[in-house]
Amino acid sequence: MTGDPLPYPVDPRAILALDSSSARVSAAFGGRVAEQPAERDQAALVVRLAAAVLEGGRPLAVAATVGPGSFTGIRAALALAEGLALGFGAPTVAVSTAEALAAEVGEGRVLAAIDSRRGHAFLAGFLVREGIPEEILPPVVWRPGEALPAGEWGVVVGDAAALLDPVAAPSCPRATAVASVAAARLAGRLPPRPFAPLYVDPPAVHPPPGVAAAC
């Protein structure tokens, strides 16, 4: 059940927010935040962190990052979010990894740079007003040495930020930012986004000729 705009504002703290798209897994709900570094076993960790912040509570919505980012981590968070949302009778809300990164800046033109782990990065650009990231550059593939997307970018964020700006500190999404973007989306302040993995790279594996790809 995907979240449509609601007739009333939703407190971000009433949203269970999950992120396991990068090297840090994060969950937030009810003012509680749980985070832990995780290069592997993200699927098991996101379950534990979600349980830690829920503490028997009942969220009004369940949000998760859909990518770009870790293939396994993204799919684990989406599956968990869908299962929990079904159990709570709550809507799911999709938030891109880049949206969550940009929302933490607060104001200005923001370029999010996400490490693909394949020798290149994914870039997405935003105009952020009052913490709400309006996408002005959809995710694109960028390789070191290529020109940056045209425009003035005040801040570069993300775990690949240093590839674009040597003084930029790498950053990972936080579940609190996921919740704030989800609340804006539920309020109709951001356009809807499909609750499905957001892939920028083409498939790494192609089926043999004559064999249909699995859904």
BAKELUM-367651 format. One line per field, with one value per residue (C-alpha): residue number from 1; x, y, z. Coordinates in Angstrom, 1 decimal, padded with zeros to 4 digits. Layout:
N
nugu <- [NUM;...];
px <- [X;...];
py <- [Y;...];
pz <- [Z;...];
This chain:
215
nugu <- [1;2;3;4;5;6;7;8;9;10;11;12;13;14;15;16;17;18;19;20;21;22;23;24;25;26;27;28;29;30;31;32;33;34;35;36;37;38;39;40;41;42;43;44;45;46;47;48;49;50;51;52;53;54;55;56;57;58;59;60;61;62;63;64;65;66;67;68;69;70;71;72;73;74;75;76;77;78;79;80;81;82;83;84;85;86;87;88;89;90;91;92;93;94;95;96;97;98;99;100;101;102;103;104;105;106;107;108;109;110;111;112;113;114;115;116;117;118;119;120;121;122;123;124;125;126;127;128;129;130;131;132;133;134;135;136;137;138;139;140;141;142;143;144;145;146;147;148;149;150;151;152;153;154;155;156;157;158;159;160;161;162;163;164;165;166;167;168;169;170;171;172;173;174;175;176;177;178;179;180;181;182;183;184;185;186;187;188;189;190;191;192;193;194;195;196;197;198;199;200;201;202;203;204;205;206;207;208;209;210;211;212;213;214;215];
px <- [000.0;001.8;001.3;-000.9;-001.1;-003.0;-005.6;-003.5;000.1;002.1;004.8;008.0;008.4;005.2;006.8;009.0;012.0;014.5;017.8;020.2;021.4;024.9;027.6;025.6;022.2;019.7;016.2;014.1;010.6;009.0;012.1;014.3;017.2;019.4;022.4;025.3;028.0;027.5;029.5;027.7;024.7;022.6;019.4;019.7;020.8;017.9;015.5;017.2;017.4;013.7;012.7;014.8;013.1;009.6;009.4;005.8;004.7;002.4;003.7;001.3;003.5;006.6;009.3;012.5;015.2;014.9;018.3;020.7;022.9;023.6;021.6;021.1;020.6;017.9;015.9;016.1;014.8;012.0;010.9;010.9;009.0;006.3;005.9;005.6;003.3;001.0;000.9;000.2;-002.2;-000.1;001.1;004.6;006.6;009.6;012.5;015.6;019.0;019.9;016.7;017.6;021.2;020.1;017.3;019.9;021.5;018.4;018.7;020.4;021.5;022.8;024.6;024.4;027.2;026.7;029.4;028.3;031.1;031.9;034.4;031.9;029.3;025.6;024.9;021.5;020.9;018.4;017.1;016.4;014.0;013.2;014.6;012.4;014.6;013.1;014.9;016.3;018.8;017.6;020.2;022.9;026.1;029.4;032.9;036.0;037.5;034.2;032.7;030.2;026.6;026.1;025.0;026.2;026.2;026.6;027.1;028.2;027.0;027.2;029.7;031.4;031.4;035.2;035.5;033.9;035.1;038.4;037.3;033.8;033.3;031.7;028.1;025.5;021.7;020.1;016.7;015.5;016.0;014.2;011.3;011.2;011.2;008.5;006.3;006.7;005.7;002.7;001.7;001.8;004.8;006.9;005.7;005.1;007.8;007.4;008.1;010.6;014.4;015.8;018.5;020.7;023.2;021.9;021.6;024.9;023.6;021.5;019.5;020.6;018.9;015.3;015.0;012.7;014.0;012.5;010.3];
py <- [000.0;003.1;006.3;008.9;012.5;012.7;015.3;016.2;016.7;013.8;014.2;012.6;011.0;009.0;007.4;004.3;005.2;002.6;003.0;000.3;001.7;002.4;001.4;002.6;001.1;003.4;003.3;005.9;006.1;008.0;010.2;007.1;006.5;003.5;003.4;001.0;000.7;-002.3;-003.3;-006.6;-008.4;-005.3;-007.4;-008.8;-005.5;-003.5;-005.9;-005.5;-001.8;-001.5;-003.6;-001.5;001.8;000.5;-000.7;-001.9;001.4;001.7;003.9;005.9;005.1;003.1;004.7;003.3;004.4;002.9;003.7;004.2;002.2;-001.3;-003.8;-006.2;-003.4;-001.7;-004.8;-005.9;-002.6;-002.5;-006.1;-005.3;-002.1;-003.7;-006.5;-004.1;-001.8;-004.7;-005.7;-002.2;-001.3;001.7;003.1;002.7;005.7;005.7;008.1;008.1;007.9;011.2;012.9;011.8;013.1;016.4;017.0;017.3;020.4;022.5;025.1;025.6;023.8;020.3;017.7;014.2;011.8;008.1;005.5;002.7;000.4;-000.1;002.6;005.4;007.4;008.3;012.0;013.7;017.4;019.2;022.7;022.4;024.7;024.3;020.8;019.7;018.5;019.3;017.2;019.3;016.7;013.0;010.4;010.0;008.0;010.0;008.8;010.5;012.8;013.7;017.2;017.8;018.5;022.1;024.6;026.0;023.5;024.9;021.7;018.2;015.3;011.5;008.8;009.7;013.5;013.6;012.5;015.7;018.0;017.1;019.0;017.4;014.9;011.6;011.2;008.5;008.9;009.1;007.6;010.9;012.6;009.7;010.3;014.1;013.5;010.9;013.3;015.9;013.3;012.3;015.9;016.3;018.6;016.2;014.1;010.4;007.9;004.1;001.9;-000.2;-000.3;002.7;001.5;003.8;001.3;-001.1;-004.7;-006.4;-009.8;-010.3;-013.5;-015.7;-015.0;-016.3;-016.4;-013.9;-011.9;-012.7;-010.0];
pz <- [000.0;-001.3;000.6;-001.1;000.2;003.5;004.5;007.6;008.4;009.7;012.4;011.0;014.4;013.7;010.7;011.0;008.7;007.5;005.6;004.6;001.3;002.4;004.8;007.8;008.6;010.3;011.8;013.5;015.1;017.9;018.6;018.9;016.5;016.1;013.7;013.2;010.6;008.3;005.3;005.3;006.9;006.3;006.0;009.5;011.0;009.7;011.3;014.7;014.5;013.4;016.4;018.7;017.7;017.5;021.1;020.6;018.9;015.9;013.1;010.9;007.8;007.0;004.9;003.3;001.0;-002.5;-003.8;-005.5;-003.2;-001.9;-003.9;-001.0;001.6;-000.4;-001.2;002.5;003.8;001.2;002.0;005.7;005.3;003.2;005.7;008.6;006.8;005.9;009.6;010.9;008.1;007.3;003.9;002.6;001.4;-000.9;-000.4;-002.6;-001.0;-002.6;-001.3;002.3;001.9;000.5;003.1;005.8;004.2;004.9;002.2;-001.1;-004.2;-003.3;-005.3;-003.9;-004.9;-004.1;-004.5;-006.9;-005.7;-009.4;-010.0;-010.6;-008.7;-009.0;-009.0;-008.3;-007.8;-005.6;-004.7;-000.9;000.8;004.5;004.4;001.5;-001.5;-004.9;-007.5;-010.4;-011.7;-011.8;-010.9;-013.5;-013.7;-013.3;-013.7;-012.2;-014.8;-016.4;-016.2;-013.4;-014.2;-015.2;-012.5;-009.3;-006.5;-003.0;-001.2;-002.1;000.1;000.0;000.5;-002.8;-002.1;-001.8;-005.5;-006.5;-003.8;-001.9;001.2;001.4;004.2;003.2;004.6;004.7;004.9;008.3;009.0;010.6;007.2;005.5;007.9;007.2;003.4;003.8;005.8;003.1;000.5;002.5;002.7;-001.0;-000.9;-003.0;-005.9;-005.3;-005.9;-006.7;-003.7;-005.7;-006.0;-007.9;-010.2;-012.3;-013.8;-016.5;-015.4;-014.7;-015.9;-019.0;-019.8;-022.7;-026.0;-026.1;-022.3;-020.7;-017.8;-014.4;-012.8];
